[in-house]
């Protein structure tokens, strides 16, 4: 092994944590390598946030165009140009990806290497380059940001049926006639509503008794109600038993509370979770501990059980959000470059489900508050109490906040409504600043905005 193959730091994967991390390490004077298997940007830019929200925007335009007469605007016949929707998505992804790659290529002390990584020892690895050659690398510190991929469930017949995942569904050049969605989480619901708005018949199959199993039941029920209003079929307590291709149709057989039931659809989307990419990395050779699902185990400072090896982003397990991956980077930068002492313990985890209207979430659910035996009150208000929502005719959903009965601190919130993620962020800011709910109840917000709904929310305690 030559000196050219040894680095002070190697980052595996260019996701939303790995990309800024390798630049920070290099800018701090460390000879650094970033090894990426395919495209710069990781899941978020290439297969996640950026392309999906770009397509969701197209779905919302179609929805509003069909509702034009409600606003006194006659838009005429609505025609969906799926190749144009796809091309717009590709153009935005390329722009984000290429800009990020140029910044990396222009960073001093940083080598950008494209290839497939496999550990050969705790601090060394072999990289299969795109031209088929092998390159051996070693480093004093290694940072694993290799992410996860769509899971493929063990379902009888699935190996013989063409199915879609969260990546391939965005490359369709035509709108499915009838999209069957297996899974009632974020991926299944966002794509389900998107393609319903583009003109597909959509059926969502969920094995659990509610959609979004980590949310409060009233939130999940309202989400289901909204999707049904949009014309989607939602089947709960329905477990897929087998699937088969019959002519042009895909036949999905379910076990439901009422017995066996078979659905026929033109396309099948598998949205049943994510699998970490630890298997291809050969992490066992490095002695890196993983859990039973294959995710890398880390402590509060993102250290693995092997000294000098860290993991960040989705490959370490939930919560699998882009902003959490980026915060992982900030923790590592603080601890390793700035000599601080940051930790992932007790950090806030905001997130937004980008159905329309959005579901913004921060902090505890009511179920969690009850399980922790908190003394709490619930403030809950329907969105049709919000002037701005009425004015733009988007009144579906509700706002809900969990408030500590003794301190009046906001413990958590769910905002299911127009721009729910943005309203949630205001509640998060209040939580960060430890403002009592009364401060929002009495605050002066511009009228008519969605923000002023916080005045009224905290007058609606159950």
N, C-alpha and C positions, 0 to 999 in steps of 0.2 A: 504494500500500500504506500503510495507516494504522499508527500506532504500536501499536494494539491487536492487530495481526496479527503483531507481532514479539515473539519470546520469547528469553530467554537460553538456554533448553534446550527441545528437543522430543524426546519419546520416542515412537517408532512401535511400537505393540504392547504389550499389557498381560499378557505372559507372566510366568513366575516370576522373570525378571530385570528386565523393564521396570517392573513394578508397584512393587516396593520402591525401584527406582532413581528413579522420578519423584517419589516421596514424599521421598526423601532429598535430592534436588536442591531441591525446593520448601522443605523444612524448613531447608536451608542458606541460604535467602533468594533463590534464583534464581526468576525468573518462568518457570514451566514449563508446558508443555502435554503431555498424553498423548493421542495419537490412536489410537483403536481401531476396527477395521473392524466387529466384531460383538459379542462378549461379553468382559467383563472376566475375566481369569484365564488366557487363552491355552490352548494345547493341554492342559496338565496337568489343569486343573480341568474343562474343558469336554468334551474328547474323549480324554484320555489317562489319567493316573494315577488320578484320583478316580473317574470312572465305571467304568473297567475293573476296578479292584480291588474296587469295590463289587459288581460282578457276579460276579467271581471268588469272593467270599465266599459268594454264593448257591450257586455251583457246589460249593463245599466242603461246605456244609450238605447238599446233595443227596447228595454222595458219602458223607458220614458217616451219613446216614439210611439209605442202602442197605446200609451196613456195620454197622448197628446190632446184628445178631445176633452179629457177632464179639465184641461187648462185652457180650453178654447182654441187649441191649435190642431188643425187637421193635417196630419203628416202624410196621408195617403198610404199606399201599400208598403209594407215593410219587407224588404228582401235582405237576407243575410249573406254576406260575401265572406265565407269562411276562409278562403285563401288570403284575403286582405287582412282579416283579423289575425291570422297566423303570421303574415309578413310583418305587420305592425309590431307584434310581439317579438319576432326575431330581430327586428331593427333596434328596438330598445335594449334587448339583451346584449346584442353585439356592441352597442354603444357603451353600456356599462362595463362589459367585460374588457373591451379593448382599451378603454381609458384606464382601468385598473392595471392591466398588463403593462402599459407604457410607463406608468409610475414605478412599477417594480423594476422594469428594465433600466430605468434611469437612476436607480438607487445605488449609491456606492457601497462597496463591501457585501453586496448581495448577488448571489448566483441563482438564476432561475433555471431549474432543471425539470424537464418533462419526462416522466417515466413512472413505472409501477414499482412500488417499494415493498421489500420483504426483509424483515429483520433477520440477521444472521448471528447476532449476539446482542447483549444489552445496549451497547453503544455503537453498533455498526449495522449496516444494512446493504443489501444489494438492490440496485435500481435497474430494471429492464427498460432500456431506452426505446423510443419509438421506432428506431431503425433496427431493433432486435439485439443490439449489443448490450453488455452488462457493465455497470459502473459501480464500484465499491466505495461507500462513504462511511465516515465515522464522525462522531462529534462528542464534545463534552456535555452538551445539553441537547435534548431532543424534545420537541413539542409536537404532539399528535393532534391534528385537526382534520382528520380524514372523513368525518361525517358518517352519514347513514344513507341507505337506499330503500326503496319501497319493498315491503315484505311480501312474500308470496305464501299464502296460507296452504296448509295441507287439506286440499279439497278434492274429492274424487272426481276425476275427469278433467281437472284444470289443465293438465299437461297437454291435452289434446284439443284445447279450445283457445282460439286467439282472444287475448284479453288485453285491456289497457291498464296502465298505471298512471301515477301523477305526472310522469314525464311524457309518455307516449300519447296521452290524450290531447296534449297541447299541439300535437303535430297533425291532427286530423284535418283533411281538406274538405270535409263535408259534415254537416250537422247530423248526428245519429238520429235515426227514426225513433228508437226507444232505447234509452240508456239505463241499464241496470247498474246500480251502485251498491257494492258490498262494503258496508262500513258507514257508521253514522257519526264520525268525528269531523275534524276541521276540513280535511281533504275531501271527503265524500260530500259534505254539505256545500262547500264552496263550488266544486265542479258541478254538483247536481243542480244547484240553482242557476249557475251560469248557462248550462246547456238547456235547461228548461226555458230560460229567457231567449235563447237563440232559436228555440223552436222544437226541441226534443221532448218526447214523452219521457218522464224520468220516474224511476222507482228506486227508493233508498231502502236497503235491507239492513236492519240493525239487530244484532243478537241480544243485546241488553234490553231492559225494560224501558229505557229512555235514550234519546240522543244525548251526545255530549255527557258521558257518564260521570265526569268530575264536577259538573255544574249542579246547582240546586234544581230540584224537580220543577219548580215553577218557571225557571228560566228555560229549561229544556223543553217543557211543554209549550211555552210561547214560541220558541224557535220552530218547533214542529208545526204549530198552528200557522205561522207565517209562511212556511214552505208549502203547506197544503193550500193556502190562499193563492200562492203562485202557481198552483196546479200540479204540484209534485205528489206522488204517492209515497207515504212513509209507513213501513212495516216494522213494528217493534216486536221483541221477543221472538224473532224469526231467525233460525240458525240454518245456514246453507249446508246441505248434505251432499249434493253432487251437482255437476254441471256437464252439459253435453252440447255438441253442435248438431243441429238437425236442419239440414238444408241451409237457408239463409238466416235462420234463427239460432239464438243461444238459449238453451233451456236450463233454467236454474231451479233446482228442487229445494224447497225449504221445509223445515220442521217448525210449525207454528203452534200456538196454544190450541188452535182448532184442528190440528192434524197436518198432514202433508199437503203442500201446495206448490205448484210449478208455475214459474213465470217464463214468458217468452219475450226476448228482447233482441235488438239488432247488435248492441254492443254491451260489453261488460267491463266496468271499472272496478279494479281491486284497490280498495282504500282501507286496508286493515292494519296499518301501522308501518313502522320503519325498522330496518335491521342494520346494526352497526357494521362498518367496514373493517372490523378487526380481523376477520377471517383471512382476508387477502394479505394483511400485513404480517401474518405469522408472528403475532405478539407473544405467543407462548415461548418461542425461542429466546425472546428477550426477558422472559420471566415476569412479564407484566400481568398483573391480576385483572381478571374480568369477572362480571357477574354471570348469572345463569342465562341471561339473554345475550351475552357477548359484549356488553358495554364495559368500557374501562373504568375501574374503580379509582376514585381520587379522594383526597382529603379536602379540607376547606381552602387550601391554597393551591389546589389543582395538581398536587404532586401524586404520582402513582407510587406503588410500593417499591419501585426501582429508583434509587437516588439519581437525580439529574434528568429524569424523564417525566414529562407533564402531559396532560390531556386537556383539551378545551373544545367547546362546541358540542355538537350532537353526539359525538362518539363516546362521550362520558354519560349519556343518558339524559333523562328529563331534568329540567324543562328544556325542550328542544325548540328554542326560538332564536332568531337571528340576533336580536338585541341582547340576549343572554350570552351568546357566543362572543359578541363584541365586549360585553362586560368581563367575560373571562380574560380576554386580551388585556383589559385595563388592570385587572388584578395581577396578572403576571408582570406587566410593565411596572406597576407600583412596587411589587416585591423584589423583582430581579434587577431592575434598572435604577429605580428611584430609592431602593433600599427601605421601602415602607413595609407595612404589615397588613395587607388587605386580605379579605376572606370572602367566600361565597355565602357564609352563614348569615341567615336572616336578611338577605337582600330582597327587595321587592321584585315581584315577577309580574309585570303587566303584560297583557296580550289582547289581541283583537281577532275575532272571527269575522272574516270579510264576506259574510253573506250580506244581503241588503234588506233591511237595515242591519248595521253592524252590531256585534256584541263585544263591548269593551269590558275587560275584567281586571280587577286589581285586588290583592289581598285575600282575606278569608271569605269563603262562602258561608251562608247561614248554617249549613250542615257542619262545617268545620268548627264554627264558633260554638255550636251546641256540643260537639264531641269534646271540645276543650273546656267545657263547662264555664264558658265566659258568661258574664252578665251583660246582656246586650239588648238593644232595641233595633227594630227594623223600620227604616223609612222606605216607603214604596209609593211610586206615583206613575200612572199611565202616561205615555207620550202624548196622548190627546189632551192633556192638561198644559202642554207647552205651546205658547203662542206661535213661535217660529215654525214648529212642526205643522201646526194647523195652516199657517200661511203658505207653506210649500206643499201641503197635502201629503205629508209623510208621517203619519201618526201611529204607525204600528209599533208595538213593544212597550216597555216600561223601564223605569229607573229604580234601582234597589240599592240601599246602603245599609251595612251592618255597623252599628255605633255602640261603643262601650257605654253601658248605663251609668257608670261611676265617673269616668274621666271625660266623656263626651267625645273621645277620639274616634275617628273613622277607622274601623278594622278591615273593611273591604267593601267592594261595590261591584255591581253588574249593571251596565247600561246597554240595554237592547233597544236601539232606536237609531234614528238618523244621526250619522256621525258619532255613533256610540263610542268609538275608540278615542275621539278627541275630547268628549265630555269626561270619559273615564280618566284621561290624563290630568284634567283639572282636579279631580278627586285625589289622584295620586300625589299631585303637588301639595295638596292640603295635608295628606298623610305624611309626606316628607317633612313638611314644616311644622307638623304636630299641631295644626289648627283644629280647634273643636268644630263640630258641625254647626254650632251657632254662628261662627264667623262667616260661613258660607250662606247661612240663612239670612244674615243681616248685611251681607256684602252688596256693594253697588256694582251691577254689571250692565253693560250697554243693552239697550232695548231697540229692536227685538233680536236677541241672539239666543242660541241654544244654551249658552253659559248661564243665562239668568234663570234657567230651570232649576238651578241649584238653590235659589232662594226658596222656591216652593217645595222642593223635594224634602227638605228638612222641617217642613210643617206637616208632613204626612207620615207620622209614626203610627204604627199599628197599635 
